[in-house]
């Protein structure tokens, strides 16, 4: 006995009540439906970048068209499809070609010394490696407040690395001058001493070396302010995320509802891949029915995506949104129709042989 063909290639009367006129029409394959949905979701993401006021304007326009009973003609549909496709293509090309501002590299510090002890610290001929090691060690201690003055930095270099006094002072001064901008960004400020605050005894000293600027770590009040600022930034990020989700949800509901109802069951993705949503009773799908089908996507997500995966074994390739709205997705290509006719003939031949 010949093997029966896969019934999931054409519509069969196994899903609720199917209009006789729809029987044996070719069904869209899961991969075509998946690619069309991905294109539609990309379109929704692009639309979400538009002002929210435009979404409300479209909703009002849809309500007015619905109230007046105006029908969207084929030429208008083609124009809208073309506009959406060109806008999507332009947005993708523009985003891909946009040069994002690059962060400026940290300043390069050159330690002007030929001291042999300095070269032995990194055990390398490249002086930049030595500079990086010194900068990482010293700046970490400066930011955490372990070292608060240049004199302490010099003493640390003498003690930890065995540098001579002059070389250690030169290294500390160069690092402090080179990384002053980075220290300011993290809240570590440098304040010069007040010359008027010197005592008479200090003024009488014979040419004592001027004290270097002092590095002041963050105090508790500043740290508390930064913590509050961090909370505010976190709340702002959550608020932006919620607003973006609501905006995308609104655009998605309008996109999938209006295009499915008024464009004969075809969104932009379905139009590109030659598939269409139709109702099992072969009646035009209304706005409310299209909105109900869109709600089925949420049900598919709630079932852990199993509501979408079931189209692989369902007799009529129905996903959960199709079950909810009593719809199927058909393949409009001539190649699919020829394949459907071949399947019908094979099924008829097998039936006669039985």
Secondary structure, 3 states (H helix, E strand, C coil): CCCCCCHHHECCCCCCCCCHHHCCCEECCHHHHHHHHHHHHHHHHHHCCCCHHHHHHHHHHHHHHHHHCCCCCHHHHHHHHHHHHHHHHHHHHHHHHCCCCCCCCCCCCCCCCCCHHHHHHCCCCCHHHHHHHHHHHHHHHHHCCCCCEHHHHHHHHHHHHCCCHHHHHHHHHHHHHHCHHHHHHCCCEEECCCHHHCCHHHHHCCCCCCCCCEEECCCHHHHHHHHHHHHHHHHHHHHHHHHHHHHHHHHHHHHHHHHHHHCCCCCHHHHHCCEEEEECCCCCCCHHHHHHHHHHHHHHHHCCCHHHHHHHCCCCCCCHHHHHHCEEEEECCHHHHHHHHHHHHHHHHHHHHC
